[in-house]
C-alpha cells in the first residue's frame, strides 16, 4: 500500500513537472507569436504608408512579410497544437461513451505525432537545400524563412507528446501508440503491392485513410497530410522534400496574409463595441415590428460577417446583443439557434470572407471581383430567410416594444456610423483596386484602434496580448490546413486525377446546368464533413478550370461553391457550424432541430436561385 501511494505521488510529481515545462515553453512561443503578429502589421502598414504617402515603395517589405508569415503560420500551428485547437470533426466522437472518447482523443494526438515524426527529417532536408538560395530584395539566405518548417514541426511534435501525457491514461496511450504504429507498419509492409494498383491508390489514401482519420477525430490538416505522405512515400518515387515544399508554398502565399489580419480585425471590432453599435442601429429601425429582431439578426450577420475570419466569432459577436431581448419577446431558444446557424451559411460570400480570399489565392480569380460578386448572393439568401421569418412571425402576437423615435434612430446611427463605415471602406478599397486585401486589413486594424480609443472610448489594453495569441492560433490552424491541402491537391494532380475528373464532369448531361447541380451536391456533402478552406484548396484548382471549360463564369461558380459548402457546414447532423451555433445559443442541438427545416429549405432555394441566375453574382462586375 505504501509502495502504491509512493508510485501515485511520483506520477503526480512527474505530471506536474511536465505541465510546468509545457506552460513555460508554451508562454514563450505565445509571446513570440504575439510579436510576429505585431511585426506583420508594422511591416505591411509601413509598406502601405511608404507607397501612398511618400510615393516610395519599400521593395523589401513583401519579402520580409512573407518570411515572417511562414514563421507566424508554423508557430501559430504550434500554439493550436498545444491548445488542442486544430480543426477536426467531433460529431461522431462526441456520441460515444466517455471512456471511448478519451481513447479516441489520444488516438487523434497519436496520429498527428506519427505524421510529424515522419515529415520532420524531410523538413530539415528542405531547409538545408533552401539555404543555398538567396532572396532577391533582402539578399539573405532563404533558409531564414524555410527554417520555420522544421522548427514548427519539431515543436508540434514536442507539444503533441506533452499533450499525450496530459490527456491520456497510461493504458490509453499505450493502446493508441500501438495501434498507430501497427497501422504505419502494415502500410510499410504492403508497399510492394501498392504501386501496381495504379489509381486505386487514390481511393485507398485520399478516400480511405482520410475518411477513417477524419471520423476518428484526427485534425483535418493531419488527416490530409498523413494520407498525402503515405501516397507519395509508398506509391511514387517523389522525394518527400517536395511535399514539404508544397506545404511551404501553400502556407506562405502573401494573399493569405490577409487571414490573420482580418482575424485580428474581427477581435478588435468586438472589443471596441463596434459590432454592438451596428446591431443597436438595426434594432432601432426594426425592433418594433413582428419578427423584427430576427430581421435584425439576419442584417447584423450580413454586416459583421467575414471580418473576423471565423463564423463562430461572427455569431458570438451578434447573438449576445440580440438574444436576451428576443427571448423576452417570446422567441423560442431552439428557433433562435436555428436562425443563427442559417445566417452563418447565408453570409459565407460576404467580403472580406476568408474563403473568398482562399479561392483567389489557389485559383487566380480576382479577389476584387470575388468581393464585388459576393454581396448580392448573400443578400439573396438573406431575403429567402426573411420570407421564412415573415411567415412564422404572422402567427405571433403583436410586438409590445415601443417604436424608436427619429431622435433615437439618429443617436443610434451616429454611434454606429464609424462601425458602419469600416466594412464599406474595406470592400470599396479592394474592389476599386486602391489596396490589396492584405493591405486594407492593416488599414482596418489602424482604423479600429483609433475608433476604439477616440470615439467609442472602449479599448481594453489588457486583452490585447490574448487577442494576438488567439489570432496566431486560429490563423495557424487555418493555414496548416491550407498547406496540407495544397500538398494533397498537388499529389492528386500529378496522379492524373484532375484529367479524369475533367473528362467525367464535362461528359455530364445538361451541360453547364448539370455541372452546377453536381457541384452543389458535392460541395454540400464536402462542406458537411470538412471546413470550407481545405475543400477549396483541395478541389478549387481541379474544378475551376472545368467551370471555365463549361462556360461558367468563375465568380459565379465561386459563389455557388461557397454557398453550397456553407449549407453543408451549418446543416445537421454533420455540419459543425450548426453545433457551434447551438453552443453559442446555449441550446441543445435536438431542441433546435425541428426549427431548422424551414430555414434550410430557404437556404436551398437561395442556392438554386444564385446557381441558375448568374446575374446575381456577376451583375456588378
C-alpha positions, 0 to 999 in steps of 0.5 A, a space after each residue: 500500500 505504501 509502495 502504491 501511494 509512493 508510485 501515485 505521488 511520483 506520477 503526480 510529481 512527474 505530471 506536474 513537472 511536465 505541465 510546468 515545462 509545457 506552460 513555460 515553453 508554451 508562454 514563450 512561443 505565445 509571446 513570440 507569436 504575439 510579436 510576429 503578429 505585431 511585426 506583420 502589421 508594422 511591416 505591411 502598414 509601413 509598406 502601405 504608408 511608404 507607397 501612398 504617402 511618400 510615393 516610395 515603395 519599400 521593395 523589401 517589405 513583401 519579402 520580409 512579410 512573407 518570411 515572417 508569415 511562414 514563421 507566424 503560420 508554423 508557430 501559430 500551428 504550434 500554439 493550436 497544437 498545444 491548445 488542442 485547437 486544430 480543426 477536426 470533426 467531433 460529431 461522431 466522437 462526441 456520441 460515444 461513451 466517455 471512456 471511448 472518447 478519451 481513447 479516441 482523443 489520444 488516438 487523434 494526438 497519436 496520429 498527428 505525432 506519427 505524421 510529424 515524426 515522419 515529415 520532420 527529417 524531410 523538413 530539415 532536408 528542405 531547409 538545408 537545400 533552401 539555404 543555398 538560395 538567396 532572396 532577391 530584395 533582402 539578399 539573405 539566405 532563404 533558409 531564414 524563412 524555410 527554417 520555420 518548417 522544421 522548427 514548427 514541426 519539431 515543436 508540434 511534435 514536442 507539444 503533441 507528446 506533452 499533450 499525450 501525457 496530459 490527456 491520456 491514461 497510461 493504458 490509453 496511450 499505450 493502446 493508441 501508440 500501438 495501434 498507430 504504429 501497427 497501422 504505419 507498419 502494415 502500410 510499410 509492409 504492403 508497399 510492394 503491392 501498392 504501386 501496381 494498383 495504379 489509381 486505386 491508390 487514390 481511393 485507398 489514401 485520399 478516400 480511405 485513410 482520410 475518411 477513417 482519420 477524419 471520423 476518428 477525430 484526427 485534425 483535418 490538416 493531419 488527416 490530409 497530410 498523413 494520407 498525402 505522405 503515405 501516397 507519395 512515400 509508398 506509391 511514387 518515387 517523389 522525394 518527400 522534400 517536395 511535399 514539404 515544399 508544397 506545404 511551404 508554398 501553400 502556407 506562405 502565399 502573401 494573399 493569405 496574409 490577409 487571414 490573420 489580419 482580418 482575424 485580428 480585425 474581427 477581435 478588435 471590432 468586438 472589443 471596441 463595441 463596434 459590432 454592438 453599435 451596428 446591431 443597436 442601429 438595426 434594432 432601432 429601425 426594426 425592433 418594433 415590428 413582428 419578427 423584427 429582431 430576427 430581421 435584425 439578426 439576419 442584417 447584423 450577420 450580413 454586416 459583421 460577417 467575414 471580418 473576423 475570419 471565423 463564423 463562430 466569432 461572427 455569431 458570438 459577436 451578434 447573438 449576445 446583443 440580440 438574444 436576451 431581448 428576443 427571448 423576452 419577446 417570446 422567441 423560442 431558444 431552439 428557433 433562435 439557434 436555428 436562425 443563427 446557424 442559417 445566417 452563418 451559411 447565408 453570409 459565407 460570400 460576404 467580403 472580406 470572407 476568408 474563403 473568398 480570399 482562399 479561392 483567389 489565392 489557389 485559383 487566380 480569380 480576382 479577389 476584387 471581383 470575388 468581393 464585388 460578386 459576393 454581396 448580392 448572393 448573400 443578400 439573396 439568401 438573406 431575403 429567402 430567410 426573411 420570407 421564412 421569418 415573415 411567415 412564422 412571425 404572422 402567427 405571433 402576437 403583436 410586438 409590445 416594444 415601443 417604436 424608436 423615435 427619429 431622435 433615437 434612430 439618429 443617436 443610434 446611427 451616429 454611434 454606429 456610423 464609424 462601425 458602419 463605415 469600416 466594412 464599406 471602406 474595406 470592400 470599396 478599397 479592394 474592389 476599386 483596386 486602391 489596396 490589396 486585401 492584405 493591405 486594407 486589413 492593416 488599414 482596418 486594424 489602424 482604423 479600429 484602434 483609433 475608433 476604439 480609443 477616440 470615439 467609442 472610448 472602449 479599448 481594453 489594453 489588457 486583452 490585447 496580448 490574448 487577442 494576438 495569441 488567439 489570432 496566431 492560433 486560429 490563423 495557424 490552424 487555418 493555414 496548416 490546413 491550407 498547406 496540407 491541402 495544397 500538398 494533397 491537391 498537388 499529389 492528386 494532380 500529378 496522379 492524373 486525377 484532375 484529367 479524369 475528373 475533367 473528362 467525367 464532369 464535362 461528359 455530364 448531361 445538361 451541360 453547364 446546368 448539370 455541372 452546377 447541380 453536381 457541384 452543389 451536391 458535392 460541395 454540400 456533402 464536402 462542406 458537411 464533413 470538412 471546413 470550407 478552406 481545405 475543400 477549396 484548396 483541395 478541389 478549387 484548382 481541379 474544378 475551376 478550370 472545368 467551370 471555365 471549360 463549361 462556360 461558367 463564369 468563375 465568380 459565379 461558380 465561386 459563389 455557388 461553391 461557397 454557398 453550397 459548402 456553407 449549407 453543408 457546414 451549418 446543416 445537421 447532423 454533420 455540419 459543425 457550424 450548426 453545433 457551434 451555433 447551438 453552443 453559442 445559443 446555449 441550446 441543445 442541438 435536438 431542441 433546435 432541430 425541428 426549427 431548422 427545416 424551414 430555414 434550410 429549405 430557404 437556404 436551398 432555394 437561395 442556392 438554386 436561385 444564385 446557381 441558375 441566375 448568374 446575374 446575381 453574382 456577376 451583375 456588378 462586375 
